[in-house]
Amino acid sequence: MTTHEGPGIRAIAPDPDGVAIVLREERSGHIIANHPEVRPLQVSVMEAVSSPSHRRPGPSLGEVWFYLELPASAPAHWLKVVVRYDQREGWIVTAFLRRSMP
């Protein structure tokens, strides 16, 4: 994971296919404001996109859902990260905890 690659960018990590996934400061703020339980798992958000336990297409074109299985000590079993892709890169839309995979 690379951090602070430019103005407004919090982190960048490759997905399993080598595509750069960007976490922007604004999205990081959204995640923490709306899902404060993710705050201690911020590094895991980027791990979920670079080394997911599972990956599924989302309901919208260009959207992919990444899941990272969390340790038993975590407040939930899964971290879900929603990524949208364009032709060159992907960007994180949101991330939140799940007790189970849908």
C-alpha positions as CSV (number, residue, x, y, z in Angstrom):
1,M,0.0,0.0,0.0
2,T,1.2,3.5,-0.9
3,T,0.0,6.4,1.2
4,H,-0.4,10.1,0.3
5,E,0.3,9.9,-3.4
6,G,-1.1,13.3,-4.1
7,P,-3.5,16.0,-3.0
8,G,-6.7,14.5,-1.6
9,I,-5.4,10.9,-1.8
10,R,-5.2,8.9,1.4
11,A,-3.8,5.6,0.0
12,I,-3.3,3.6,-3.2
13,A,-3.1,-0.2,-3.4
14,P,-3.3,-2.6,-6.3
15,D,-6.2,-5.0,-6.6
16,P,-5.4,-8.7,-7.4
17,D,-5.4,-7.9,-11.1
18,G,-2.8,-5.1,-10.6
19,V,-5.3,-2.2,-11.1
20,A,-4.6,0.8,-8.8
21,I,-7.3,1.3,-6.2
22,V,-7.5,4.8,-4.7
23,L,-8.8,5.8,-1.3
24,R,-9.4,9.6,-1.4
25,E,-9.4,11.7,1.8
26,E,-13.1,12.5,1.3
27,R,-14.1,8.9,1.1
28,S,-11.9,8.0,4.1
29,G,-13.8,10.7,6.0
30,H,-17.1,9.4,4.8
31,I,-16.2,5.9,6.0
32,I,-15.2,7.0,9.5
33,A,-18.1,9.4,9.9
34,N,-20.7,6.8,8.8
35,H,-19.0,3.6,10.0
36,P,-16.9,4.6,13.0
37,E,-16.4,0.9,13.8
38,V,-14.1,0.8,10.8
39,R,-11.7,3.4,12.3
40,P,-9.4,0.8,13.9
41,L,-9.4,-1.2,10.6
42,Q,-8.2,1.5,8.2
43,V,-5.2,-0.5,7.1
44,S,-7.5,-3.5,6.6
45,V,-9.6,-1.5,4.1
46,M,-6.6,-1.4,1.7
47,E,-5.7,-5.0,2.5
48,A,-9.3,-6.0,1.5
49,V,-8.7,-4.7,-2.1
50,S,-5.2,-5.9,-2.5
51,S,-5.6,-9.4,-0.9
52,P,-9.4,-10.1,-0.6
53,S,-10.8,-13.2,1.0
54,H,-13.6,-13.0,-1.6
55,R,-14.5,-10.7,-4.4
56,R,-17.9,-10.3,-6.1
57,P,-19.4,-8.0,-8.8
58,G,-21.7,-5.4,-7.4
59,P,-25.1,-4.5,-8.7
60,S,-23.9,-1.6,-10.8
61,L,-21.7,-1.8,-13.9
62,G,-18.0,-1.3,-12.9
63,E,-18.7,-1.9,-9.2
64,V,-16.9,-4.7,-7.3
65,W,-17.4,-5.8,-3.7
66,F,-14.3,-6.9,-1.8
67,Y,-14.5,-8.9,1.4
68,L,-11.8,-9.4,4.0
69,E,-12.3,-12.1,6.6
70,L,-11.5,-10.6,10.0
71,P,-10.0,-12.3,13.1
72,A,-12.3,-13.7,15.8
73,S,-11.4,-10.7,18.0
74,A,-12.9,-8.2,15.5
75,P,-16.4,-6.8,16.1
76,A,-17.7,-8.6,12.9
77,H,-16.6,-11.4,10.7
78,W,-16.2,-9.5,7.4
79,L,-15.0,-6.1,6.2
80,K,-16.8,-5.2,3.0
81,V,-15.2,-2.6,0.7
82,V,-17.1,-1.2,-2.3
83,V,-15.0,-0.2,-5.3
84,R,-16.0,1.5,-8.6
85,Y,-13.8,1.1,-11.6
86,D,-13.2,3.3,-14.7
87,Q,-10.9,2.3,-17.5
88,R,-7.7,3.1,-15.7
89,E,-8.2,2.7,-12.0
90,G,-10.7,2.0,-9.2
91,W,-11.7,4.1,-6.2
92,I,-13.1,3.1,-2.9
93,V,-16.7,4.3,-2.4
94,T,-17.3,3.0,1.1
95,A,-16.3,0.3,3.6
96,F,-18.2,-1.3,6.5
97,L,-18.4,-4.4,8.7
98,R,-20.7,-7.4,8.0
99,R,-21.5,-10.3,10.3
100,S,-22.0,-12.5,7.2
101,M,-21.5,-12.4,3.5
102,P,-24.7,-11.6,1.6
